[in-house]
């Protein structure tokens, strides 16, 4: 399982999200890093979804 989290930077920093992503990683899920930038809600920071070509490149690299 590959997970590309994307959410408001305040939500992304919440301990419940951090704990959940850590748990999923411990179960063998691959958690992709988030991008930083402007969110739809107007805030800026980590939590932005990676661009599709970046996700595709990471998956292709893992299977190369």
C-alpha atoms as one frame of an Amber mdcrd trajectory, in Angstrom:
protein
   0.000   0.000   0.000   1.239   3.438  -0.920  -0.156   6.462   0.879   0.251
  10.020  -0.369  -1.203  12.156   2.408  -2.638  15.555   1.598  -4.307  17.937
   4.011  -4.181  21.373   5.539  -0.800  21.996   7.153  -2.391  22.407  10.602
  -4.157  19.058  10.262  -0.965  17.432   8.983   0.905  18.593  12.096  -1.725
  17.219  14.487  -0.412  14.416  16.752  -3.286  12.101  15.774  -2.242  12.310
  12.117   1.431  11.866  12.977   0.620   8.806  15.093  -1.671   7.317  12.436
   0.929   7.702   9.668   3.575   6.181  11.922   1.275   3.233  12.670   0.525
   2.703   8.985   4.245   2.803   8.219   4.802   0.184  10.896   2.262  -2.037
   9.169   4.292  -1.865   5.971   2.562   0.973   4.148   4.802   3.324   2.229
   4.065   6.845   3.349   5.171   9.411   0.793   6.405  12.791   1.944   4.128
  15.738   1.327   4.967  18.779  -0.727   5.103  22.262   0.743   3.183  25.131
  -0.703  -0.048  27.034  -0.799  -3.139  25.047   0.184  -6.651  25.419  -1.198
  -7.680  26.966   2.139  -5.051  29.691   1.763  -2.471  28.497   4.296   1.068
  27.583   3.287   3.254  24.762   4.533   3.714  20.994   4.488   0.758  18.754
   3.734   0.221  19.553   0.074  -0.318  16.579  -2.228   2.680  15.653  -4.347
   2.310  16.308  -8.038   1.129  13.182  -9.902   4.381  12.956 -11.883   6.348
  13.010  -8.608   4.266  10.141  -7.204   4.711   8.198 -10.455   8.479   8.773
 -10.363   8.734   7.512  -6.771   6.733   4.371  -7.584   8.748   3.724 -10.756
  11.995   4.183  -8.837  10.892   1.686  -6.184  10.179  -0.960  -8.809  13.266
  -0.293 -10.964
